Amino acid sequence: MIAVLQAYIPEIYMGLSSLLVHKLRTMLTMLGMIFGVGAVVAMLAITAGVEKEMLSYIDLLGVNNIIIEAKEATDRNELQQRRAISPGLSYRDFRAISENTQGIDKMTPRKRFKPMKVLPKTAAEPPVVIGVLPNYKDIQSLKIVEGRFFNEEEDSRSAPVCVLGESAKVNLLGYEPAVGKYVKVNDTWLQVIGVMAQQAGADTDVEGVEILSRNNLIIAPLNTVMRRFEDMNSYLKDEIDGIYLRVVPGTDSIETASVITAILAATHKDAGDFTVTVPAGLLEQKKRTSDIFKIVMICIAGISLLVGGIGIMNIMLATVLERTREIGIRRAIGARQADIVRQFLTEAVMISILGGLIGIAFGFTLSQIIAAAAGWSTVVTVTSIAVAFGVSVGIGLLFGIYPAVQAAKLDPIEAIRYE
């Protein structure tokens, strides 16, 4: 290995000397590689960031889950028109799905509202209150860092208890232990019995499903919310506004969702007042979209690399022409054709290597600028750097072969005579 490296040292030295003689020309030649490699690194960083963000959103929903949401009307008249056709999402739907759908592991209705007032007062965004069954903890894979989650007995007797998200706990009760303390939601006092772990992720909508920040939630037993907050059960509002389901592992959640959609379409008389979302289906769809986006971006970046390779070939052909007499002298004193090929190929590869290294730094910087300016998440991975650098070196080899071979084919006598 050392002997091989020693054999290439003269070519590397000669290559560097040749490149440094024409610094501006060398830099201009490398620009194509710099922009091409930078574009590859930046584009792969964007697609990796999008994929990571997408997976975090899907994880919030639960890959094995199915989510049913009541569609909110824009005004009172629209709600009245819907109610003339459909009663809205209700316990009846919950029971119909439970009794007529195979492969369901756990399911819970959900009642959600934003309280008019909360005590202790907070200057931050007021927490959202949701009422669910105790199995919601398992469906959503919640982690409790303080206290516990409520149980079926507390739900059955509408116990005034709740579990807080991390942000809701800090905003309302500070950083001290919260279990045993009370918060007042509207006119009802709820005792805190647990606090959830900090949840990574953003508040956003995924295909029409509002992802609630678990960090700013007050979770109470479903019966507590239904019975102690009676103002939420008006005629114009759905009896329940959501249903969470988790299917048994191995069950086709997309097929199960089709059955659920058919059941609800029949009971709601095609009023279109609900949505059924399958995170597993969203994951497949978004992966396909991400793959297409990645291919398009790589093709665009590949064009830049191709242009850079053409630039290398062009400048190496010009270099061969300039150094024809030098080539003839080297051949006359014993250099073989292979030595000439290796000399010029080394120079071409050195241009692509230097351009690739600068391009990696440029791509990393570009990805950070895009992340800051557009608010996108970008992730520069070792794989993206290796791919970009490997392609740049390959481009140098590919486009350096022809000029190197042309140089080696020169007739020594004619080359020495060349002026």
C-alpha positions in Angstrom: 0.0 0.0 0.0 2.8 2.4 0.9 4.7 1.5 -2.3 1.6 2.3 -4.3 1.2 5.7 -2.6 4.9 6.4 -3.2 4.5 5.6 -6.9 1.8 8.3 -7.1 3.7 11.0 -5.2 5.5 12.4 -8.3 2.2 12.7 -10.2 0.5 14.4 -7.2 3.4 16.8 -6.9 3.4 17.6 -10.6 -0.4 17.9 -10.6 -0.4 20.4 -7.8 2.4 22.4 -9.4 0.4 22.5 -12.7 -2.8 23.5 -11.0 -1.1 26.3 -9.0 0.5 27.7 -12.1 -3.0 28.7 -13.3 -4.8 29.4 -10.1 -7.7 31.3 -11.6 -8.3 28.8 -14.3 -8.2 26.0 -11.8 -10.7 27.7 -9.5 -13.1 28.5 -12.4 -12.8 24.8 -13.4 -13.7 23.7 -9.9 -16.7 25.9 -9.6 -18.9 23.4 -11.5 -17.9 20.7 -9.0 -18.3 23.0 -6.0 -21.8 24.0 -7.0 -22.8 20.5 -8.0 -21.5 18.8 -4.8 -23.0 21.7 -2.8 -26.4 21.2 -4.5 -26.3 17.5 -3.8 -25.5 17.9 -0.1 -28.1 20.7 0.3 -30.8 18.9 -1.5 -30.2 15.6 0.4 -30.2 17.6 3.6 -33.6 19.1 2.8 -35.2 15.8 1.8 -33.7 14.2 5.0 -35.1 17.0 7.1 -38.5 16.7 5.5 -38.5 13.0 6.0 -37.5 13.3 9.7 -40.2 15.9 10.3 -42.7 13.8 8.5 -41.8 10.7 10.6 -42.1 12.8 13.8 -45.6 13.9 12.8 -46.7 10.4 11.9 -45.3 9.2 15.2 -47.5 11.6 17.0 -50.5 10.1 15.3 -49.3 6.5 15.8 -48.5 4.3 12.9 -50.9 1.6 14.0 -53.7 4.1 14.8 -56.8 5.3 12.9 -58.1 8.7 13.7 -61.7 9.9 13.2 -62.3 13.6 13.4 -65.6 15.5 13.3 -65.4 18.2 10.6 -65.9 21.6 12.1 -68.4 23.8 10.2 -67.4 27.4 9.4 -70.7 28.9 10.7 -73.9 28.2 12.4 -76.0 27.9 9.2 -73.7 25.2 7.9 -73.9 23.2 11.1 -77.7 23.4 11.0 -77.8 22.1 7.5 -75.6 19.2 8.5 -77.7 18.4 11.5 -80.7 18.2 9.2 -79.0 15.2 7.6 -76.7 13.8 10.3 -76.5 13.9 14.1 -72.7 14.3 13.9 -70.1 12.1 15.5 -71.6 10.3 18.5 -71.4 7.4 20.9 -73.6 5.6 18.5 -70.8 5.7 15.9 -68.4 4.6 18.5 -70.5 1.5 19.4 -71.2 0.7 15.7 -67.5 0.8 14.9 -66.6 -1.3 17.9 -69.2 -4.0 17.1 -68.8 -4.2 13.4 -65.0 -3.8 12.8 -62.5 -6.6 13.1 -58.9 -6.1 14.3 -59.4 -3.3 16.7 -57.1 -3.5 19.8 -58.2 -0.4 21.7 -60.4 2.6 21.0 -61.6 5.7 22.8 -63.9 8.6 22.0 -62.6 12.1 22.5 -64.2 15.3 23.6 -62.1 18.5 23.2 -62.6 22.1 24.1 -60.7 25.3 24.8 -61.6 26.6 28.3 -62.9 30.1 28.7 -60.7 30.6 31.8 -58.1 28.6 33.7 -56.7 29.0 37.2 -53.9 29.6 38.1 -53.7 32.2 35.4 -51.1 32.0 32.7 -49.7 34.5 30.2 -49.0 31.6 27.8 -51.4 30.0 25.4 -54.2 28.4 27.5 -54.1 24.6 27.5 -56.6 22.5 25.5 -58.8 20.2 27.6 -59.6 16.7 26.2 -61.7 14.0 27.7 -60.8 10.4 26.8 -60.9 6.9 28.2 -58.0 5.5 30.3 -56.8 3.4 27.3 -55.8 6.6 25.5 -52.5 6.4 27.3 -51.8 3.1 25.5 -53.2 4.1 22.1 -50.9 7.2 22.0 -48.0 5.6 23.9 -47.9 8.4 26.5 -45.1 8.5 29.0 -45.9 9.6 32.5 -42.9 11.2 34.4 -44.8 12.3 37.5 -47.8 10.5 39.2 -50.0 8.3 37.1 -52.8 8.2 34.5 -56.4 8.0 35.5 -58.2 4.7 35.6 -61.5 3.2 34.7 -63.0 3.7 38.2 -62.2 7.4 38.1 -63.7 7.7 34.6 -66.9 5.8 35.6 -67.6 8.1 38.6 -66.6 11.3 36.7 -63.8 12.0 39.1 -62.5 15.6 39.0 -58.9 14.6 38.1 -56.5 15.4 35.2 -53.1 14.7 33.7 -51.1 17.7 32.5 -48.7 18.1 29.6 -45.3 19.3 30.5 -45.9 22.9 29.2 -49.3 23.1 30.8 -47.8 22.0 34.1 -45.0 24.6 33.9 -47.3 27.4 32.8 -49.9 26.8 35.4 -48.1 25.4 38.4 -44.4 26.1 37.8 -41.5 23.7 38.1 -42.4 22.3 41.5 -44.0 18.8 41.7 -47.6 19.1 40.4 -49.3 15.9 41.7 -51.9 16.7 44.3 -52.3 20.3 43.3 -55.5 21.7 41.7 -56.3 23.6 38.5 -59.6 25.3 37.8 -61.0 24.9 34.3 -64.0 27.2 33.7 -65.9 26.6 37.0 -64.6 23.1 37.8 -61.6 22.3 40.0 -59.5 19.3 38.8 -56.9 17.6 40.9 -53.6 16.9 39.1 -52.7 13.2 39.4 -50.0 13.0 36.7 -47.7 14.8 34.3 -46.7 13.6 30.9 -43.2 13.6 29.5 -42.0 16.4 27.3 -43.2 15.6 23.7 -41.0 16.5 20.7 -42.8 17.7 17.7 -44.7 20.7 16.4 -48.3 21.8 16.3 -49.4 21.3 12.7 -52.0 19.7 10.6 -51.3 16.5 8.7 -53.9 15.8 6.0 -56.6 17.6 7.9 -55.8 16.1 11.3 -54.9 18.6 13.9 -52.0 17.4 15.9 -52.5 18.7 19.4 -49.3 19.5 21.3 -49.3 17.0 24.1 -47.1 19.4 26.0 -50.0 21.9 26.4 -52.9 19.5 27.2 -55.1 18.9 30.2 -56.3 15.3 29.9 -59.3 14.3 32.0 -61.6 11.2 32.1 -64.2 11.3 29.3 -67.1 11.1 31.6 -65.7 14.0 33.7 -65.6 16.2 30.7 -69.0 15.1 29.4 -70.8 15.6 32.7 -68.9 18.3 34.5 -68.6 20.6 31.5 -72.2 20.6 30.4 -71.9 23.7 28.3 -70.0 21.7 25.8 -72.9 19.5 24.9 -75.0 22.0 22.9 -77.3 20.9 20.0 -75.1 22.3 17.3 -71.9 20.5 18.5 -71.0 16.8 18.0 -71.6 14.6 21.0 -68.0 13.6 20.6 -65.5 15.2 18.3 -63.0 12.4 17.7 -62.3 8.7 18.0 -58.9 7.2 18.4 -58.3 3.5 17.4 -55.4 1.2 17.5 -55.5 -1.9 15.4 -54.0 -5.2 16.4 -50.4 -5.6 15.0 -50.5 -7.3 11.6 -53.9 -5.9 10.8 -54.2 -3.8 7.6 -55.1 -0.4 9.0 -55.9 1.0 5.6 -58.5 -1.8 4.9 -59.9 -1.3 8.5 -60.2 2.4 7.8 -62.2 1.6 4.7 -64.7 -0.5 6.7 -65.0 2.3 9.3 -65.6 4.9 6.5 -68.3 2.8 5.1 -70.0 2.4 8.5 -69.9 6.2 9.2 -71.0 7.1 5.7 -74.1 5.0 6.2 -75.0 6.3 9.7 -74.2 10.0 8.7 -76.1 9.6 5.3 -73.0 10.9 3.4 -73.2 14.3 5.1 -69.4 14.6 4.8 -69.1 15.7 8.4 -66.1 13.5 9.4 -62.7 12.5 8.3 -60.9 9.2 8.7 -57.1 9.4 8.7 -54.7 6.4 8.6 -51.2 7.4 9.6 -49.7 4.3 8.0 -51.3 5.3 4.7 -50.0 8.9 5.1 -46.5 7.5 5.8 -46.5 5.5 2.6 -47.9 8.4 0.6 -45.4 10.9 2.0 -42.5 8.4 1.5 -43.4 8.1 -2.2 -43.6 11.9 -2.5 -40.3 12.3 -0.6 -38.6 9.8 -2.9 -39.9 11.6 -6.0 -38.7 14.9 -4.6 -35.3 13.4 -3.8 -34.9 12.0 -7.3 -35.8 15.3 -8.9 -33.4 17.2 -6.6 -30.6 14.8 -7.2 -31.2 15.0 -11.0 -31.0 18.8 -10.8 -27.8 18.6 -8.8 -26.5 15.9 -11.1 -26.8 18.3 -14.0 -24.5 20.7 -12.2 -22.0 17.9 -11.6 -22.3 17.0 -15.3 -21.5 20.6 -16.3 -18.6 20.5 -13.9 -17.3 17.3 -15.5 -17.5 18.8 -18.9 -15.6 21.8 -17.6 -12.8 19.5 -16.3 -12.6 17.7 -19.7 -12.5 21.0 -21.6 -9.7 22.4 -19.4 -7.7 19.2 -19.4 -7.9 19.1 -23.2 -6.5 22.6 -23.3 -3.8 21.6 -20.8 -2.8 18.7 -23.0 -2.5 21.1 -26.0 -0.4 23.6 -23.9 1.9 20.8 -22.6 2.4 18.9 -25.8 6.1 19.6 -25.9 6.5 18.5 -22.2 4.7 15.3 -23.0 7.0 14.6 -26.0 10.1 15.2 -23.8 8.8 12.8 -21.1 8.0 10.1 -23.7 11.5 10.6 -25.2 13.3 10.0 -21.9 11.4 6.8 -21.2 7.9 7.7 -19.9 5.3 5.1 -20.9 1.8 5.8 -22.1 0.5 4.6 -18.8 2.6 7.2 -17.0 1.2 10.0 -19.1 -2.4 8.8 -18.6 -1.8 8.6 -14.8 -0.3 12.1 -14.8 -3.2 13.8 -16.4 -5.8 11.6 -14.8 -4.3 12.6 -11.4 -4.7 16.2 -12.2 -8.3 15.8 -13.2 -9.1 13.8 -10.1 -7.3 16.4 -7.9 -9.5 19.1 -9.4 -12.7 17.1 -8.6 -11.4 16.2 -5.1 -10.6 19.8 -4.1 -13.9 21.0 -5.7 -15.8 18.2 -3.8 -14.3 19.2 -0.5 -15.1 22.9 -1.0 -18.6 21.8 -2.3 -19.3 19.9 0.9 -18.6 22.9 3.0 -20.7 25.0 0.6 -23.6 22.5 0.7 -23.5 22.4 4.5 -23.6 26.2 4.7 -26.3 26.4 2.0 -28.5 23.9 4.0 -28.2 26.0 7.1 -29.1 29.2 5.2 -32.2 27.5 3.7 -33.2 26.2 7.2 -32.9 29.7 8.7 -34.6 31.5 5.8 -37.4 29.1 4.9 -37.9 27.6 8.4 -37.4 24.1 7.0 -35.7 21.3 8.9 -32.5 20.2 7.2 -30.3 17.2 8.2 -26.8 16.8 6.7 -26.0 13.1 6.9 -22.7 11.2 6.5 -24.4 9.3 3.6 -25.2 12.5 1.7 -21.6 13.8 2.1 -20.2 10.4 1.0 -22.5 10.2 -2.0 -21.8 13.8 -3.1 -18.0 13.4 -2.7 -17.9 9.9 -4.3 -19.8 11.2 -7.3 -17.5 14.2 -7.7 -14.4 11.9 -7.7 -16.1 9.6 -10.1 -16.9 12.6 -12.4 -13.2 13.6 -12.3 -12.2 10.1 -13.3 -14.8 9.8 -16.0 -14.2 13.1 -17.7 -10.4 13.0 -17.2 -9.9 9.7 -19.0 -10.4 11.0 -22.5 -7.9 13.9 -22.2 -5.4 11.7 -20.5 -5.6 9.0 -23.2 -5.3 11.7 -25.9 -2.2 13.0 -24.2 -0.7 9.4 -24.1 -1.4 8.8 -27.8 0.7 11.8 -28.9 3.7 10.8 -31.1 6.9 11.7 -29.1 8.7 13.1 -32.2 5.8 15.3 -33.3 5.2 16.4 -29.7 8.8 17.6 -29.3 8.5 19.5 -32.6 5.2 21.2 -31.5 5.5 24.9 -30.9 
